[in-house]
Amino acid sequence: MSSTLLNAKDISRAVSRISHEILERNHGAGSIALVGIRTRGVALSQRLRKKIEEIENITVDHGILDITLYRDDLTTGLEKPELKKTEISFALEGKHIILCDDVLFTGRTIRAAIDALMDFGRPSSVQLAVLIDRGHRELPIRPDYVGKNVPTAKSKRIQVLLNEEDGEDGVIIREQSN
């Protein structure tokens, strides 16, 4: 059984709101850069970038982060991890990095992303933007910008669909399949 948490319009509104919150907190877009965590964090960061550029009429640095080698569960997986390219072509120093991901759950992905990011330099700050915060943190990590808080049972699964990856926009909650 599944139910829709967000539709395409809801996601669009969340992106717009988060973009405005980022600009307000950072006093404009002059010193920010957006970095998306593969895979759906990249699509979210690109949408935020586009919206911020529309609002501020300024080009915003954008990067893509692959955290595969930084994960703490690499040795427990049975599958061979697929490495993809990290693309950060700007200096992090002096920047307020907005790290973007689709769902925040235990915090382990974000910890790995921060470790990976620090290999590229030392930003002024790292802020976190997520489309969905579902709770159940195992690490002391909290988002700065949230599209929707969705307290869930651990038995539930949140599936984010983004047009760039899935051909449609939506957020669905369903029972975990075993």
Rosetta constraint file for C-alpha pairs under 8 A:
AtomPair CA 1 CA 174 HARMONIC 5.74 0.50
AtomPair CA 1 CA 175 HARMONIC 6.31 0.50
AtomPair CA 2 CA 172 HARMONIC 6.55 0.50
AtomPair CA 2 CA 173 HARMONIC 5.48 0.50
AtomPair CA 2 CA 174 HARMONIC 4.17 0.50
AtomPair CA 2 CA 175 HARMONIC 6.92 0.50
AtomPair CA 3 CA 172 HARMONIC 5.62 0.50
AtomPair CA 3 CA 173 HARMONIC 5.52 0.50
AtomPair CA 3 CA 174 HARMONIC 6.62 0.50
AtomPair CA 4 CA 170 HARMONIC 7.13 0.50
AtomPair CA 4 CA 171 HARMONIC 5.89 0.50
AtomPair CA 4 CA 172 HARMONIC 4.47 0.50
AtomPair CA 4 CA 173 HARMONIC 6.41 0.50
AtomPair CA 5 CA 170 HARMONIC 7.54 0.50
AtomPair CA 5 CA 171 HARMONIC 5.34 0.50
AtomPair CA 5 CA 172 HARMONIC 5.53 0.50
AtomPair CA 5 CA 173 HARMONIC 6.73 0.50
AtomPair CA 6 CA 10 HARMONIC 5.38 0.50
AtomPair CA 6 CA 11 HARMONIC 6.33 0.50
AtomPair CA 6 CA 170 HARMONIC 5.40 0.50
AtomPair CA 6 CA 171 HARMONIC 4.91 0.50
AtomPair CA 6 CA 172 HARMONIC 7.19 0.50
AtomPair CA 7 CA 11 HARMONIC 6.31 0.50
AtomPair CA 7 CA 169 HARMONIC 6.38 0.50
AtomPair CA 7 CA 170 HARMONIC 4.55 0.50
AtomPair CA 7 CA 171 HARMONIC 6.60 0.50
AtomPair CA 8 CA 12 HARMONIC 6.21 0.50
AtomPair CA 8 CA 168 HARMONIC 7.76 0.50
AtomPair CA 8 CA 169 HARMONIC 4.85 0.50
AtomPair CA 8 CA 170 HARMONIC 5.63 0.50
AtomPair CA 9 CA 13 HARMONIC 6.17 0.50
AtomPair CA 10 CA 14 HARMONIC 6.17 0.50
AtomPair CA 11 CA 15 HARMONIC 6.17 0.50
AtomPair CA 11 CA 131 HARMONIC 7.88 0.50
AtomPair CA 11 CA 147 HARMONIC 7.55 0.50
AtomPair CA 11 CA 169 HARMONIC 7.43 0.50
AtomPair CA 11 CA 170 HARMONIC 7.26 0.50
AtomPair CA 12 CA 16 HARMONIC 6.24 0.50
AtomPair CA 13 CA 17 HARMONIC 6.13 0.50
AtomPair CA 14 CA 18 HARMONIC 6.02 0.50
AtomPair CA 14 CA 131 HARMONIC 7.46 0.50
AtomPair CA 14 CA 147 HARMONIC 4.88 0.50
AtomPair CA 14 CA 148 HARMONIC 7.70 0.50
AtomPair CA 15 CA 19 HARMONIC 6.04 0.50
AtomPair CA 15 CA 44 HARMONIC 7.83 0.50
AtomPair CA 15 CA 47 HARMONIC 7.01 0.50
AtomPair CA 15 CA 48 HARMONIC 6.01 0.50
AtomPair CA 15 CA 51 HARMONIC 7.72 0.50
AtomPair CA 15 CA 131 HARMONIC 8.00 0.50
AtomPair CA 15 CA 147 HARMONIC 7.09 0.50
AtomPair CA 16 CA 20 HARMONIC 6.43 0.50
AtomPair CA 16 CA 48 HARMONIC 7.45 0.50
AtomPair CA 16 CA 51 HARMONIC 6.63 0.50
AtomPair CA 17 CA 21 HARMONIC 6.25 0.50
AtomPair CA 17 CA 147 HARMONIC 7.93 0.50
AtomPair CA 18 CA 22 HARMONIC 6.10 0.50
AtomPair CA 18 CA 48 HARMONIC 7.62 0.50
AtomPair CA 18 CA 129 HARMONIC 7.65 0.50
AtomPair CA 18 CA 145 HARMONIC 6.02 0.50
AtomPair CA 18 CA 146 HARMONIC 7.03 0.50
AtomPair CA 18 CA 147 HARMONIC 6.89 0.50
AtomPair CA 19 CA 23 HARMONIC 6.33 0.50
AtomPair CA 19 CA 48 HARMONIC 5.77 0.50
AtomPair CA 19 CA 49 HARMONIC 7.97 0.50
AtomPair CA 19 CA 51 HARMONIC 6.51 0.50
AtomPair CA 19 CA 52 HARMONIC 5.75 0.50
AtomPair CA 20 CA 24 HARMONIC 6.10 0.50
AtomPair CA 20 CA 52 HARMONIC 7.52 0.50
AtomPair CA 21 CA 25 HARMONIC 6.08 0.50
AtomPair CA 21 CA 145 HARMONIC 7.33 0.50
AtomPair CA 22 CA 26 HARMONIC 6.07 0.50
AtomPair CA 22 CA 28 HARMONIC 7.87 0.50
AtomPair CA 22 CA 145 HARMONIC 7.60 0.50
AtomPair CA 23 CA 27 HARMONIC 5.66 0.50
AtomPair CA 23 CA 28 HARMONIC 4.50 0.50
AtomPair CA 23 CA 29 HARMONIC 5.95 0.50
AtomPair CA 23 CA 52 HARMONIC 7.54 0.50
AtomPair CA 24 CA 28 HARMONIC 6.39 0.50
AtomPair CA 26 CA 31 HARMONIC 7.73 0.50
AtomPair CA 26 CA 32 HARMONIC 7.46 0.50
AtomPair CA 26 CA 96 HARMONIC 7.84 0.50
AtomPair CA 28 CA 56 HARMONIC 7.30 0.50
AtomPair CA 29 CA 52 HARMONIC 7.32 0.50
AtomPair CA 29 CA 56 HARMONIC 6.89 0.50
AtomPair CA 29 CA 58 HARMONIC 7.33 0.50
AtomPair CA 29 CA 60 HARMONIC 6.97 0.50
AtomPair CA 30 CA 58 HARMONIC 7.86 0.50
AtomPair CA 30 CA 60 HARMONIC 7.82 0.50
AtomPair CA 31 CA 94 HARMONIC 7.10 0.50
AtomPair CA 31 CA 95 HARMONIC 5.14 0.50
AtomPair CA 31 CA 96 HARMONIC 6.02 0.50
AtomPair CA 32 CA 60 HARMONIC 6.97 0.50
AtomPair CA 32 CA 61 HARMONIC 7.33 0.50
AtomPair CA 32 CA 95 HARMONIC 5.37 0.50
AtomPair CA 32 CA 96 HARMONIC 4.61 0.50
AtomPair CA 32 CA 97 HARMONIC 5.77 0.50
AtomPair CA 32 CA 98 HARMONIC 7.05 0.50
AtomPair CA 33 CA 60 HARMONIC 5.97 0.50
AtomPair CA 33 CA 61 HARMONIC 4.71 0.50
AtomPair CA 33 CA 62 HARMONIC 5.67 0.50
AtomPair CA 33 CA 63 HARMONIC 7.73 0.50
AtomPair CA 33 CA 95 HARMONIC 6.48 0.50
AtomPair CA 33 CA 96 HARMONIC 6.29 0.50
AtomPair CA 33 CA 97 HARMONIC 4.98 0.50
AtomPair CA 33 CA 98 HARMONIC 6.12 0.50
AtomPair CA 34 CA 45 HARMONIC 6.01 0.50
AtomPair CA 34 CA 46 HARMONIC 7.98 0.50
AtomPair CA 34 CA 49 HARMONIC 6.84 0.50
AtomPair CA 34 CA 60 HARMONIC 7.47 0.50
AtomPair CA 34 CA 61 HARMONIC 6.36 0.50
AtomPair CA 34 CA 62 HARMONIC 4.82 0.50
AtomPair CA 34 CA 63 HARMONIC 6.28 0.50
AtomPair CA 34 CA 97 HARMONIC 5.82 0.50
AtomPair CA 34 CA 98 HARMONIC 4.77 0.50
AtomPair CA 34 CA 99 HARMONIC 6.16 0.50
AtomPair CA 34 CA 100 HARMONIC 7.19 0.50
AtomPair CA 35 CA 42 HARMONIC 7.24 0.50
AtomPair CA 35 CA 45 HARMONIC 6.39 0.50
AtomPair CA 35 CA 62 HARMONIC 5.66 0.50
AtomPair CA 35 CA 63 HARMONIC 4.48 0.50
AtomPair CA 35 CA 64 HARMONIC 5.44 0.50
AtomPair CA 35 CA 65 HARMONIC 6.64 0.50
AtomPair CA 35 CA 97 HARMONIC 6.83 0.50
AtomPair CA 35 CA 98 HARMONIC 6.08 0.50
AtomPair CA 35 CA 99 HARMONIC 4.96 0.50
AtomPair CA 35 CA 100 HARMONIC 6.05 0.50
AtomPair CA 36 CA 40 HARMONIC 7.80 0.50
AtomPair CA 36 CA 41 HARMONIC 4.57 0.50
AtomPair CA 36 CA 42 HARMONIC 3.95 0.50
AtomPair CA 36 CA 43 HARMONIC 7.31 0.50
AtomPair CA 36 CA 44 HARMONIC 7.09 0.50
AtomPair CA 36 CA 45 HARMONIC 5.16 0.50
AtomPair CA 36 CA 46 HARMONIC 7.73 0.50
AtomPair CA 36 CA 62 HARMONIC 7.94 0.50
AtomPair CA 36 CA 63 HARMONIC 6.36 0.50
AtomPair CA 36 CA 64 HARMONIC 4.99 0.50
AtomPair CA 36 CA 65 HARMONIC 5.99 0.50
AtomPair CA 36 CA 99 HARMONIC 5.95 0.50
AtomPair CA 36 CA 100 HARMONIC 4.70 0.50
AtomPair CA 36 CA 101 HARMONIC 6.30 0.50
AtomPair CA 37 CA 41 HARMONIC 4.61 0.50
AtomPair CA 37 CA 42 HARMONIC 5.59 0.50
AtomPair CA 37 CA 64 HARMONIC 6.15 0.50
AtomPair CA 37 CA 65 HARMONIC 4.91 0.50
AtomPair CA 37 CA 66 HARMONIC 6.22 0.50
AtomPair CA 37 CA 67 HARMONIC 7.33 0.50
AtomPair CA 37 CA 99 HARMONIC 7.27 0.50
AtomPair CA 37 CA 100 HARMONIC 6.10 0.50
AtomPair CA 37 CA 101 HARMONIC 5.65 0.50
AtomPair CA 37 CA 113 HARMONIC 7.21 0.50
AtomPair CA 38 CA 42 HARMONIC 5.58 0.50
AtomPair CA 38 CA 64 HARMONIC 6.79 0.50
AtomPair CA 38 CA 65 HARMONIC 6.05 0.50
AtomPair CA 38 CA 66 HARMONIC 5.59 0.50
AtomPair CA 38 CA 67 HARMONIC 7.66 0.50
AtomPair CA 38 CA 101 HARMONIC 7.93 0.50
AtomPair CA 39 CA 43 HARMONIC 7.32 0.50
AtomPair CA 40 CA 44 HARMONIC 6.34 0.50
AtomPair CA 40 CA 101 HARMONIC 6.56 0.50
AtomPair CA 40 CA 102 HARMONIC 5.75 0.50
AtomPair CA 40 CA 160 HARMONIC 7.91 0.50
AtomPair CA 40 CA 162 HARMONIC 7.07 0.50
AtomPair CA 40 CA 165 HARMONIC 7.22 0.50
AtomPair CA 41 CA 45 HARMONIC 6.04 0.50
AtomPair CA 41 CA 100 HARMONIC 5.10 0.50
AtomPair CA 41 CA 101 HARMONIC 3.73 0.50
AtomPair CA 41 CA 102 HARMONIC 5.13 0.50
AtomPair CA 41 CA 130 HARMONIC 7.97 0.50
AtomPair CA 42 CA 46 HARMONIC 6.13 0.50
AtomPair CA 42 CA 64 HARMONIC 6.26 0.50
AtomPair CA 42 CA 100 HARMONIC 7.11 0.50
AtomPair CA 42 CA 101 HARMONIC 7.31 0.50
AtomPair CA 43 CA 47 HARMONIC 6.28 0.50
AtomPair CA 43 CA 162 HARMONIC 7.22 0.50
AtomPair CA 43 CA 164 HARMONIC 6.41 0.50
AtomPair CA 43 CA 165 HARMONIC 7.79 0.50
AtomPair CA 44 CA 48 HARMONIC 6.23 0.50
AtomPair CA 44 CA 100 HARMONIC 6.65 0.50
AtomPair CA 44 CA 101 HARMONIC 6.93 0.50
AtomPair CA 44 CA 102 HARMONIC 6.90 0.50
AtomPair CA 44 CA 131 HARMONIC 7.73 0.50
AtomPair CA 45 CA 49 HARMONIC 6.00 0.50
AtomPair CA 45 CA 62 HARMONIC 7.79 0.50
AtomPair CA 45 CA 99 HARMONIC 7.94 0.50
AtomPair CA 45 CA 100 HARMONIC 5.64 0.50
AtomPair CA 45 CA 101 HARMONIC 7.79 0.50
AtomPair CA 46 CA 50 HARMONIC 6.14 0.50
AtomPair CA 46 CA 62 HARMONIC 7.64 0.50
AtomPair CA 47 CA 51 HARMONIC 6.24 0.50
AtomPair CA 48 CA 52 HARMONIC 6.04 0.50
AtomPair CA 49 CA 53 HARMONIC 6.01 0.50
AtomPair CA 49 CA 60 HARMONIC 6.49 0.50
AtomPair CA 49 CA 62 HARMONIC 7.45 0.50
AtomPair CA 50 CA 54 HARMONIC 6.20 0.50
AtomPair CA 51 CA 55 HARMONIC 6.28 0.50
AtomPair CA 52 CA 56 HARMONIC 5.98 0.50
AtomPair CA 52 CA 57 HARMONIC 7.85 0.50
AtomPair CA 52 CA 60 HARMONIC 7.85 0.50
AtomPair CA 53 CA 57 HARMONIC 5.06 0.50
AtomPair CA 53 CA 58 HARMONIC 5.24 0.50
AtomPair CA 53 CA 59 HARMONIC 5.93 0.50
AtomPair CA 53 CA 60 HARMONIC 6.65 0.50
AtomPair CA 54 CA 58 HARMONIC 7.76 0.50
AtomPair CA 61 CA 90 HARMONIC 7.10 0.50
AtomPair CA 62 CA 88 HARMONIC 7.29 0.50
AtomPair CA 63 CA 86 HARMONIC 7.71 0.50
AtomPair CA 63 CA 87 HARMONIC 5.42 0.50
AtomPair CA 63 CA 88 HARMONIC 4.60 0.50
AtomPair CA 63 CA 89 HARMONIC 7.07 0.50
AtomPair CA 64 CA 85 HARMONIC 7.86 0.50
AtomPair CA 64 CA 86 HARMONIC 5.40 0.50
AtomPair CA 64 CA 87 HARMONIC 4.89 0.50
AtomPair CA 64 CA 88 HARMONIC 6.28 0.50
AtomPair CA 65 CA 85 HARMONIC 7.46 0.50
AtomPair CA 65 CA 86 HARMONIC 4.62 0.50
AtomPair CA 65 CA 87 HARMONIC 6.44 0.50
AtomPair CA 65 CA 88 HARMONIC 7.53 0.50
AtomPair CA 65 CA 113 HARMONIC 7.29 0.50
AtomPair CA 65 CA 116 HARMONIC 7.68 0.50
AtomPair CA 65 CA 117 HARMONIC 7.61 0.50
AtomPair CA 66 CA 83 HARMONIC 7.37 0.50
AtomPair CA 66 CA 84 HARMONIC 6.06 0.50
AtomPair CA 66 CA 85 HARMONIC 6.22 0.50
AtomPair CA 66 CA 86 HARMONIC 5.12 0.50
AtomPair CA 66 CA 113 HARMONIC 7.85 0.50
AtomPair CA 67 CA 71 HARMONIC 6.42 0.50
AtomPair CA 67 CA 109 HARMONIC 7.71 0.50
AtomPair CA 67 CA 112 HARMONIC 6.12 0.50
AtomPair CA 67 CA 113 HARMONIC 5.66 0.50
AtomPair CA 67 CA 116 HARMONIC 6.35 0.50
AtomPair CA 68 CA 74 HARMONIC 7.85 0.50
AtomPair CA 68 CA 81 HARMONIC 6.93 0.50
AtomPair CA 68 CA 82 HARMONIC 7.46 0.50
AtomPair CA 68 CA 83 HARMONIC 6.29 0.50
AtomPair CA 69 CA 74 HARMONIC 7.50 0.50
AtomPair CA 69 CA 83 HARMONIC 7.83 0.50
AtomPair CA 70 CA 112 HARMONIC 5.07 0.50
AtomPair CA 70 CA 113 HARMONIC 7.34 0.50
AtomPair CA 70 CA 115 HARMONIC 6.99 0.50
AtomPair CA 70 CA 116 HARMONIC 6.50 0.50
AtomPair CA 71 CA 108 HARMONIC 7.61 0.50
AtomPair CA 71 CA 109 HARMONIC 6.98 0.50
AtomPair CA 71 CA 112 HARMONIC 5.54 0.50
AtomPair CA 72 CA 108 HARMONIC 7.66 0.50
AtomPair CA 72 CA 112 HARMONIC 7.58 0.50
AtomPair CA 73 CA 77 HARMONIC 6.61 0.50
AtomPair CA 74 CA 81 HARMONIC 7.61 0.50
AtomPair CA 88 CA 120 HARMONIC 7.89 0.50
AtomPair CA 91 CA 95 HARMONIC 7.92 0.50
AtomPair CA 91 CA 120 HARMONIC 7.79 0.50
AtomPair CA 91 CA 121 HARMONIC 7.03 0.50
AtomPair CA 92 CA 96 HARMONIC 7.99 0.50
AtomPair CA 92 CA 97 HARMONIC 7.52 0.50
AtomPair CA 92 CA 120 HARMONIC 7.01 0.50
AtomPair CA 92 CA 121 HARMONIC 5.42 0.50
AtomPair CA 92 CA 122 HARMONIC 5.91 0.50
AtomPair CA 92 CA 123 HARMONIC 4.76 0.50
AtomPair CA 92 CA 124 HARMONIC 7.88 0.50
AtomPair CA 93 CA 121 HARMONIC 6.27 0.50
AtomPair CA 93 CA 122 HARMONIC 5.28 0.50
AtomPair CA 93 CA 123 HARMONIC 4.53 0.50
AtomPair CA 93 CA 124 HARMONIC 6.38 0.50
AtomPair CA 94 CA 122 HARMONIC 7.96 0.50
AtomPair CA 94 CA 123 HARMONIC 5.61 0.50
AtomPair CA 94 CA 124 HARMONIC 5.06 0.50
AtomPair CA 95 CA 123 HARMONIC 5.18 0.50
AtomPair CA 95 CA 124 HARMONIC 5.36 0.50
AtomPair CA 95 CA 125 HARMONIC 6.97 0.50
AtomPair CA 96 CA 123 HARMONIC 6.17 0.50
AtomPair CA 96 CA 124 HARMONIC 5.43 0.50
AtomPair CA 96 CA 125 HARMONIC 4.82 0.50
AtomPair CA 96 CA 126 HARMONIC 5.93 0.50
AtomPair CA 96 CA 127 HARMONIC 7.23 0.50
AtomPair CA 97 CA 123 HARMONIC 6.66 0.50
AtomPair CA 97 CA 124 HARMONIC 7.76 0.50
AtomPair CA 97 CA 125 HARMONIC 6.14 0.50
AtomPair CA 97 CA 126 HARMONIC 4.78 0.50
AtomPair CA 97 CA 127 HARMONIC 6.07 0.50
AtomPair CA 98 CA 126 HARMONIC 5.98 0.50
AtomPair CA 98 CA 127 HARMONIC 4.79 0.50
AtomPair CA 98 CA 128 HARMONIC 5.64 0.50
AtomPair CA 98 CA 129 HARMONIC 6.54 0.50
AtomPair CA 99 CA 126 HARMONIC 6.75 0.50
AtomPair CA 99 CA 127 HARMONIC 5.97 0.50
AtomPair CA 99 CA 128 HARMONIC 4.87 0.50
AtomPair CA 99 CA 129 HARMONIC 6.06 0.50
AtomPair CA 100 CA 128 HARMONIC 6.04 0.50
AtomPair CA 100 CA 129 HARMONIC 4.85 0.50
AtomPair CA 100 CA 130 HARMONIC 5.78 0.50
AtomPair CA 101 CA 129 HARMONIC 6.59 0.50
AtomPair CA 101 CA 130 HARMONIC 5.03 0.50
AtomPair CA 101 CA 131 HARMONIC 6.96 0.50
AtomPair CA 102 CA 130 HARMONIC 5.29 0.50
AtomPair CA 102 CA 131 HARMONIC 4.97 0.50
AtomPair CA 102 CA 132 HARMONIC 6.19 0.50
AtomPair CA 102 CA 160 HARMONIC 6.85 0.50
AtomPair CA 103 CA 130 HARMONIC 5.95 0.50
AtomPair CA 103 CA 131 HARMONIC 6.06 0.50
AtomPair CA 103 CA 132 HARMONIC 4.70 0.50
AtomPair CA 103 CA 133 HARMONIC 5.87 0.50
AtomPair CA 103 CA 134 HARMONIC 7.22 0.50
AtomPair CA 103 CA 158 HARMONIC 7.81 0.50
AtomPair CA 103 CA 160 HARMONIC 7.73 0.50
AtomPair CA 104 CA 110 HARMONIC 7.97 0.50
AtomPair CA 104 CA 130 HARMONIC 6.48 0.50
AtomPair CA 104 CA 132 HARMONIC 6.23 0.50
AtomPair CA 104 CA 133 HARMONIC 4.81 0.50
AtomPair CA 104 CA 134 HARMONIC 6.23 0.50
AtomPair CA 104 CA 135 HARMONIC 7.23 0.50
AtomPair CA 104 CA 143 HARMONIC 7.93 0.50
AtomPair CA 105 CA 133 HARMONIC 6.51 0.50
AtomPair CA 105 CA 134 HARMONIC 5.56 0.50
AtomPair CA 105 CA 135 HARMONIC 5.56 0.50
AtomPair CA 105 CA 136 HARMONIC 5.88 0.50
AtomPair CA 105 CA 137 HARMONIC 6.00 0.50
AtomPair CA 106 CA 135 HARMONIC 7.19 0.50
AtomPair CA 106 CA 136 HARMONIC 5.56 0.50
AtomPair CA 106 CA 137 HARMONIC 4.03 0.50
AtomPair CA 106 CA 138 HARMONIC 4.92 0.50
AtomPair CA 106 CA 139 HARMONIC 6.64 0.50
AtomPair CA 107 CA 111 HARMONIC 6.29 0.50
AtomPair CA 107 CA 137 HARMONIC 5.73 0.50
AtomPair CA 107 CA 138 HARMONIC 6.29 0.50
AtomPair CA 107 CA 139 HARMONIC 5.57 0.50
AtomPair CA 107 CA 140 HARMONIC 7.53 0.50
AtomPair CA 107 CA 141 HARMONIC 5.86 0.50
AtomPair CA 108 CA 112 HARMONIC 6.26 0.50
AtomPair CA 108 CA 138 HARMONIC 7.43 0.50
AtomPair CA 108 CA 139 HARMONIC 6.92 0.50
AtomPair CA 109 CA 113 HARMONIC 6.14 0.50
AtomPair CA 110 CA 114 HARMONIC 6.13 0.50
AtomPair CA 110 CA 141 HARMONIC 7.75 0.50
AtomPair CA 111 CA 115 HARMONIC 6.33 0.50
AtomPair CA 111 CA 141 HARMONIC 7.97 0.50
AtomPair CA 112 CA 116 HARMONIC 6.21 0.50
AtomPair CA 113 CA 117 HARMONIC 5.98 0.50
AtomPair CA 114 CA 118 HARMONIC 6.18 0.50
AtomPair CA 115 CA 119 HARMONIC 6.87 0.50
AtomPair CA 116 CA 120 HARMONIC 7.41 0.50
AtomPair CA 117 CA 121 HARMONIC 7.09 0.50
AtomPair CA 118 CA 122 HARMONIC 5.93 0.50
AtomPair CA 127 CA 143 HARMONIC 7.33 0.50
AtomPair CA 127 CA 144 HARMONIC 5.98 0.50
AtomPair CA 128 CA 142 HARMONIC 7.61 0.50
AtomPair CA 128 CA 143 HARMONIC 4.87 0.50
AtomPair CA 128 CA 144 HARMONIC 5.17 0.50
AtomPair CA 128 CA 145 HARMONIC 6.31 0.50
AtomPair CA 129 CA 143 HARMONIC 5.95 0.50
AtomPair CA 129 CA 144 HARMONIC 5.99 0.50
AtomPair CA 129 CA 145 HARMONIC 4.52 0.50
AtomPair CA 129 CA 146 HARMONIC 5.97 0.50
AtomPair CA 130 CA 143 HARMONIC 6.77 0.50
AtomPair CA 130 CA 145 HARMONIC 6.30 0.50
AtomPair CA 130 CA 146 HARMONIC 5.14 0.50
AtomPair CA 130 CA 147 HARMONIC 6.38 0.50
AtomPair CA 131 CA 146 HARMONIC 5.64 0.50
AtomPair CA 131 CA 147 HARMONIC 4.36 0.50
AtomPair CA 131 CA 148 HARMONIC 6.28 0.50
AtomPair CA 132 CA 146 HARMONIC 6.36 0.50
AtomPair CA 132 CA 147 HARMONIC 5.78 0.50
AtomPair CA 132 CA 148 HARMONIC 5.08 0.50
AtomPair CA 132 CA 149 HARMONIC 5.88 0.50
AtomPair CA 132 CA 150 HARMONIC 6.74 0.50
AtomPair CA 133 CA 143 HARMONIC 7.82 0.50
AtomPair CA 133 CA 146 HARMONIC 6.66 0.50
AtomPair CA 133 CA 147 HARMONIC 7.87 0.50
AtomPair CA 133 CA 148 HARMONIC 6.39 0.50
AtomPair CA 133 CA 149 HARMONIC 4.79 0.50
AtomPair CA 133 CA 150 HARMONIC 5.95 0.50
AtomPair CA 133 CA 151 HARMONIC 7.66 0.50
AtomPair CA 134 CA 149 HARMONIC 6.01 0.50
AtomPair CA 134 CA 150 HARMONIC 4.71 0.50
AtomPair CA 134 CA 151 HARMONIC 4.97 0.50
AtomPair CA 134 CA 152 HARMONIC 5.87 0.50
AtomPair CA 135 CA 149 HARMONIC 7.95 0.50
AtomPair CA 135 CA 150 HARMONIC 7.39 0.50
AtomPair CA 135 CA 151 HARMONIC 5.82 0.50
AtomPair CA 135 CA 152 HARMONIC 7.09 0.50
AtomPair CA 136 CA 154 HARMONIC 7.57 0.50
AtomPair CA 137 CA 141 HARMONIC 7.28 0.50
AtomPair CA 152 CA 156 HARMONIC 6.45 0.50
AtomPair CA 155 CA 175 HARMONIC 6.25 0.50
AtomPair CA 155 CA 176 HARMONIC 5.62 0.50
AtomPair CA 156 CA 173 HARMONIC 6.63 0.50
AtomPair CA 156 CA 174 HARMONIC 5.56 0.50
AtomPair CA 156 CA 175 HARMONIC 4.63 0.50
AtomPair CA 156 CA 176 HARMONIC 5.23 0.50
AtomPair CA 157 CA 173 HARMONIC 5.61 0.50
AtomPair CA 157 CA 174 HARMONIC 5.24 0.50
AtomPair CA 157 CA 175 HARMONIC 5.89 0.50
AtomPair CA 157 CA 176 HARMONIC 5.32 0.50
AtomPair CA 158 CA 171 HARMONIC 7.00 0.50
AtomPair CA 158 CA 172 HARMONIC 5.79 0.50
AtomPair CA 158 CA 173 HARMONIC 4.61 0.50
AtomPair CA 158 CA 174 HARMONIC 6.60 0.50
AtomPair CA 159 CA 171 HARMONIC 5.67 0.50
AtomPair CA 159 CA 172 HARMONIC 5.12 0.50
AtomPair CA 159 CA 173 HARMONIC 6.27 0.50
AtomPair CA 159 CA 174 HARMONIC 7.92 0.50
AtomPair CA 160 CA 169 HARMONIC 7.71 0.50
AtomPair CA 160 CA 170 HARMONIC 6.08 0.50
AtomPair CA 160 CA 171 HARMONIC 4.51 0.50
AtomPair CA 160 CA 172 HARMONIC 6.51 0.50
AtomPair CA 161 CA 165 HARMONIC 7.31 0.50
AtomPair CA 161 CA 166 HARMONIC 5.66 0.50
AtomPair CA 161 CA 167 HARMONIC 7.83 0.50
AtomPair CA 161 CA 168 HARMONIC 6.13 0.50
AtomPair CA 161 CA 169 HARMONIC 5.03 0.50
AtomPair CA 161 CA 170 HARMONIC 5.02 0.50
AtomPair CA 161 CA 171 HARMONIC 5.99 0.50
AtomPair CA 162 CA 166 HARMONIC 5.47 0.50
AtomPair CA 162 CA 167 HARMONIC 6.71 0.50
AtomPair CA 162 CA 168 HARMONIC 5.56 0.50
AtomPair CA 162 CA 169 HARMONIC 4.47 0.50
AtomPair CA 162 CA 170 HARMONIC 6.67 0.50
AtomPair CA 163 CA 167 HARMONIC 4.12 0.50
AtomPair CA 163 CA 168 HARMONIC 4.15 0.50
AtomPair CA 163 CA 169 HARMONIC 5.22 0.50
AtomPair CA 164 CA 168 HARMONIC 7.77 0.50
